[in-house]
Amino acid sequence: MESDRISQAIERIEAAANRISAAGGKLSVSATGDNELAAKHEALRHEVSQTLSKLDELIEGFEQ
């Protein structure tokens, strides 16, 4: 039961990460014309990536 909840949580996190990645690929400096916005976007992507990595580590710890 607990492992099912963890598996479902992992699947939701991975789906969200994929949606973020797909949406991020659509953003370009030429489309926005704003280098500052693009830099902020990249910083946010990096932060989200680090957070997802930490979540993966926590989930793996619970599974063991």
N, CA, C and O atoms as a GROMACS GRO file, in nm:
protein
  256
    1MET      N    1   0.083  -0.119   0.000
    1MET     CA    2   0.000   0.000   0.000
    1MET      C    3   0.087   0.125   0.000
    1MET      O    4   0.067   0.216  -0.081
    2GLU      N    5   0.184   0.130   0.091
    2GLU     CA    6   0.273   0.246   0.100
    2GLU      C    7   0.358   0.258  -0.027
    2GLU      O    8   0.381   0.368  -0.076
    3SER      N    9   0.405   0.143  -0.079
    3SER     CA   10   0.488   0.149  -0.200
    3SER      C   11   0.407   0.195  -0.320
    3SER      O   12   0.461   0.258  -0.411
    4ASP      N   13   0.277   0.163  -0.321
    4ASP     CA   14   0.190   0.211  -0.430
    4ASP      C   15   0.180   0.363  -0.426
    4ASP      O   16   0.186   0.428  -0.531
    5ARG      N   17   0.166   0.420  -0.307
    5ARG     CA   18   0.158   0.565  -0.294
    5ARG      C   19   0.288   0.630  -0.338
    5ARG      O   20   0.286   0.734  -0.404
    6ILE      N   21   0.399   0.569  -0.302
    6ILE     CA   22   0.529   0.623  -0.341
    6ILE      C   23   0.546   0.615  -0.492
    6ILE      O   24   0.591   0.710  -0.556
    7SER      N   25   0.509   0.502  -0.550
    7SER     CA   26   0.519   0.486  -0.696
    7SER      C   27   0.433   0.589  -0.768
    7SER      O   28   0.475   0.648  -0.868
    8GLN      N   29   0.312   0.609  -0.718
    8GLN     CA   30   0.224   0.708  -0.780
    8GLN      C   31   0.282   0.849  -0.766
    8GLN      O   32   0.272   0.930  -0.859
    9ALA      N   33   0.341   0.878  -0.652
    9ALA     CA   34   0.403   1.010  -0.632
    9ALA      C   35   0.519   1.029  -0.728
    9ALA      O   36   0.534   1.136  -0.786
   10ILE      N   37   0.599   0.927  -0.745
   10ILE     CA   38   0.712   0.934  -0.838
   10ILE      C   39   0.662   0.958  -0.979
   10ILE      O   40   0.718   1.041  -1.052
   11GLU      N   41   0.558   0.886  -1.019
   11GLU     CA   42   0.503   0.903  -1.153
   11GLU      C   43   0.451   1.045  -1.174
   11GLU      O   44   0.470   1.104  -1.280
   12ARG      N   45   0.384   1.101  -1.073
   12ARG     CA   46   0.333   1.238  -1.085
   12ARG      C   47   0.448   1.338  -1.094
   12ARG      O   48   0.442   1.433  -1.173
   13ILE      N   49   0.553   1.318  -1.015
   13ILE     CA   50   0.668   1.407  -1.019
   13ILE      C   51   0.737   1.401  -1.155
   13ILE      O   52   0.774   1.504  -1.212
   14GLU      N   53   0.754   1.279  -1.206
   14GLU     CA   54   0.819   1.264  -1.337
   14GLU      C   55   0.734   1.327  -1.448
   14GLU      O   56   0.788   1.390  -1.538
   15ALA      N   57   0.602   1.310  -1.440
   15ALA     CA   58   0.514   1.372  -1.540
   15ALA      C   59   0.524   1.524  -1.534
   15ALA      O   60   0.528   1.592  -1.637
   16ALA      N   61   0.527   1.577  -1.412
   16ALA     CA   62   0.540   1.723  -1.396
   16ALA      C   63   0.673   1.771  -1.451
   16ALA      O   64   0.680   1.874  -1.518
   17ALA      N   65   0.779   1.698  -1.422
   17ALA     CA   66   0.912   1.736  -1.473
   17ALA      C   67   0.914   1.735  -1.625
   17ALA      O   68   0.974   1.822  -1.687
   18ASN      N   69   0.849   1.636  -1.684
   18ASN     CA   70   0.842   1.630  -1.830
   18ASN      C   71   0.764   1.747  -1.888
   18ASN      O   72   0.802   1.803  -1.991
   19ARG      N   73   0.654   1.784  -1.822
   19ARG     CA   74   0.576   1.899  -1.869
   19ARG      C   75   0.657   2.028  -1.857
   19ARG      O   76   0.653   2.113  -1.946
   20ILE      N   77   0.731   2.042  -1.747
   20ILE     CA   78   0.815   2.161  -1.728
   20ILE      C   79   0.922   2.167  -1.836
   20ILE      O   80   0.947   2.272  -1.894
   21SER      N   81   0.983   2.052  -1.861
   21SER     CA   82   1.089   2.047  -1.962
   21SER      C   83   1.034   2.081  -2.101
   21SER      O   84   1.096   2.156  -2.176
   22ALA      N   85   0.918   2.026  -2.134
   22ALA     CA   86   0.858   2.052  -2.265
   22ALA      C   87   0.821   2.199  -2.279
   22ALA      O   88   0.843   2.260  -2.383
   23ALA      N   89   0.764   2.255  -2.175
   23ALA     CA   90   0.726   2.396  -2.179
   23ALA      C   91   0.849   2.485  -2.185
   23ALA      O   92   0.849   2.588  -2.253
   24GLY      N   93   0.954   2.447  -2.116
   24GLY     CA   94   1.077   2.526  -2.114
   24GLY      C   95   1.144   2.529  -2.249
   24GLY      O   96   1.207   2.628  -2.286
   25GLY      N   97   1.131   2.421  -2.323
   25GLY     CA   98   1.191   2.416  -2.455
   25GLY      C   99   1.128   2.513  -2.552
   25GLY      O  100   1.189   2.551  -2.652
   26LYS      N  101   1.006   2.554  -2.523
   26LYS     CA  102   0.935   2.647  -2.611
   26LYS      C  103   0.979   2.791  -2.591
   26LYS      O  104   0.957   2.876  -2.677
   27LEU      N  105   1.042   2.818  -2.477
   27LEU     CA  106   1.084   2.954  -2.446
   27LEU      C  107   1.220   2.982  -2.510
   27LEU      O  108   1.314   2.903  -2.494
   28SER      N  109   1.230   3.089  -2.580
   28SER     CA  110   1.359   3.129  -2.636
   28SER      C  111   1.374   3.280  -2.622
   28SER      O  112   1.276   3.353  -2.611
   29VAL      N  113   1.498   3.324  -2.624
   29VAL     CA  114   1.525   3.466  -2.610
   29VAL      C  115   1.461   3.542  -2.726
   29VAL      O  116   1.408   3.651  -2.707
   30SER      N  117   1.466   3.486  -2.845
   30SER     CA  118   1.409   3.557  -2.960
   30SER      C  119   1.258   3.569  -2.947
   30SER      O  120   1.199   3.667  -2.992
   31ALA      N  121   1.194   3.470  -2.884
   31ALA     CA  122   1.049   3.476  -2.867
   31ALA      C  123   1.011   3.580  -2.762
   31ALA      O  124   0.911   3.649  -2.777
   32THR      N  125   1.090   3.590  -2.657
   32THR     CA  126   1.056   3.684  -2.550
   32THR      C  127   1.121   3.818  -2.570
   32THR      O  128   1.068   3.921  -2.528
   33GLY      N  129   1.237   3.817  -2.636
   33GLY     CA  130   1.311   3.941  -2.654
   33GLY      C  131   1.365   3.995  -2.522
   33GLY      O  132   1.400   4.113  -2.515
   34ASP      N  133   1.372   3.913  -2.421
   34ASP     CA  134   1.411   3.959  -2.288
   34ASP      C  135   1.516   3.866  -2.230
   34ASP      O  136   1.485   3.757  -2.182
   35ASN      N  137   1.640   3.910  -2.233
   35ASN     CA  138   1.749   3.827  -2.181
   35ASN      C  139   1.737   3.803  -2.031
   35ASN      O  140   1.772   3.696  -1.982
   36GLU      N  141   1.688   3.903  -1.958
   36GLU     CA  142   1.672   3.889  -1.813
   36GLU      C  143   1.570   3.779  -1.780
   36GLU      O  144   1.591   3.698  -1.690
   37LEU      N  145   1.461   3.777  -1.855
   37LEU     CA  146   1.358   3.674  -1.834
   37LEU      C  147   1.414   3.536  -1.864
   37LEU      O  148   1.388   3.440  -1.792
   38ALA      N  149   1.491   3.526  -1.971
   38ALA     CA  150   1.551   3.397  -2.006
   38ALA      C  151   1.648   3.350  -1.898
   38ALA      O  152   1.654   3.231  -1.867
   39ALA      N  153   1.725   3.442  -1.840
   39ALA     CA  154   1.818   3.406  -1.732
   39ALA      C  155   1.741   3.360  -1.608
   39ALA      O  156   1.780   3.264  -1.543
   40LYS      N  157   1.633   3.430  -1.576
   40LYS     CA  158   1.551   3.390  -1.461
   40LYS      C  159   1.490   3.252  -1.485
   40LYS      O  160   1.483   3.169  -1.394
   41HIS      N  161   1.446   3.229  -1.606
   41HIS     CA  162   1.387   3.100  -1.642
   41HIS      C  163   1.489   2.988  -1.624
   41HIS      O  164   1.459   2.883  -1.568
   42GLU      N  165   1.610   3.011  -1.672
   42GLU     CA  166   1.715   2.910  -1.659
   42GLU      C  167   1.749   2.884  -1.513
   42GLU      O  168   1.770   2.770  -1.473
   43ALA      N  169   1.754   2.989  -1.432
   43ALA     CA  170   1.781   2.972  -1.289
   43ALA      C  171   1.670   2.892  -1.223
   43ALA      O  172   1.697   2.807  -1.138
   44LEU      N  173   1.546   2.918  -1.261
   44LEU     CA  174   1.434   2.843  -1.205
   44LEU      C  175   1.440   2.696  -1.247
   44LEU      O  176   1.415   2.607  -1.166
   45ARG      N  177   1.472   2.671  -1.372
   45ARG     CA  178   1.486   2.532  -1.419
   45ARG      C  179   1.593   2.459  -1.338
   45ARG      O  180   1.575   2.343  -1.301
   46HIS      N  181   1.703   2.526  -1.312
   46HIS     CA  182   1.812   2.466  -1.235
   46HIS      C  183   1.764   2.434  -1.093
   46HIS      O  184   1.790   2.325  -1.041
   47GLU      N  185   1.696   2.529  -1.031
   47GLU     CA  186   1.646   2.510  -0.895
   47GLU      C  187   1.545   2.395  -0.888
   47GLU      O  188   1.549   2.314  -0.795
   48VAL      N  189   1.456   2.387  -0.986
   48VAL     CA  190   1.356   2.279  -0.990
   48VAL      C  191   1.426   2.145  -1.008
   48VAL      O  192   1.389   2.047  -0.945
   49SER      N  193   1.526   2.142  -1.093
   49SER     CA  194   1.601   2.019  -1.115
   49SER      C  195   1.668   1.971  -0.986
   49SER      O  196   1.664   1.852  -0.954
   50GLN      N  197   1.729   2.063  -0.913
   50GLN     CA  198   1.792   2.026  -0.786
   50GLN      C  199   1.689   1.977  -0.685
   50GLN      O  200   1.714   1.880  -0.613
   51THR      N  201   1.576   2.043  -0.680
   51THR     CA  202   1.471   2.003  -0.587
   51THR      C  203   1.418   1.864  -0.620
   51THR      O  204   1.395   1.783  -0.531
   52LEU      N  205   1.397   1.837  -0.749
   52LEU     CA  206   1.351   1.705  -0.789
   52LEU      C  207   1.454   1.598  -0.756
   52LEU      O  208   1.417   1.486  -0.718
   53SER      N  209   1.581   1.629  -0.769
   53SER     CA  210   1.686   1.534  -0.732
   53SER      C  211   1.681   1.503  -0.583
   53SER      O  212   1.695   1.388  -0.543
   54LYS      N  213   1.660   1.606  -0.503
   54LYS     CA  214   1.650   1.585  -0.358
   54LYS      C  215   1.528   1.500  -0.324
   54LYS      O  216   1.534   1.412  -0.238
   55LEU      N  217   1.416   1.527  -0.393
   55LEU     CA  218   1.296   1.446  -0.371
   55LEU      C  219   1.320   1.300  -0.408
   55LEU      O  220   1.276   1.210  -0.336
   56ASP      N  221   1.389   1.277  -0.519
   56ASP     CA  222   1.423   1.141  -0.558
   56ASP      C  223   1.502   1.070  -0.450
   56ASP      O  224   1.476   0.954  -0.418
   57GLU      N  225   1.601   1.141  -0.393
   57GLU     CA  226   1.682   1.082  -0.287
   57GLU      C  227   1.598   1.048  -0.165
   57GLU      O  228   1.613   0.942  -0.105
   58LEU      N  229   1.508   1.139  -0.128
   58LEU     CA  230   1.419   1.113  -0.013
   58LEU      C  231   1.329   0.994  -0.038
   58LEU      O  232   1.312   0.909   0.049
   59ILE      N  233   1.271   0.987  -0.157
   59ILE     CA  234   1.182   0.876  -0.191
   59ILE      C  235   1.257   0.745  -0.191
   59ILE      O  236   1.207   0.644  -0.141
   60GLU      N  237   1.378   0.745  -0.246
   60GLU     CA  238   1.460   0.624  -0.246
   60GLU      C  239   1.489   0.579  -0.103
   60GLU      O  240   1.490   0.459  -0.074
   61GLY      N  241   1.512   0.675  -0.014
   61GLY     CA  242   1.538   0.642   0.126
   61GLY      C  243   1.419   0.576   0.192
   61GLY      O  244   1.435   0.486   0.274
   62PHE      N  245   1.297   0.620   0.156
   62PHE     CA  246   1.176   0.559   0.211
   62PHE      C  247   1.153   0.419   0.156
   62PHE      O  248   1.101   0.332   0.226
   63GLU      N  249   1.193   0.396   0.031
   63GLU     CA  250   1.172   0.266  -0.031
   63GLU      C  251   1.262   0.159   0.026
   63GLU      O  252   1.230   0.040   0.017
   64GLN      N  253   1.374   0.196   0.085
   64GLN     CA  254   1.469   0.097   0.137
   64GLN      C  255   1.429   0.046   0.267
   64GLN      O  256   1.499  -0.038   0.324
   0.00000   0.00000   0.00000
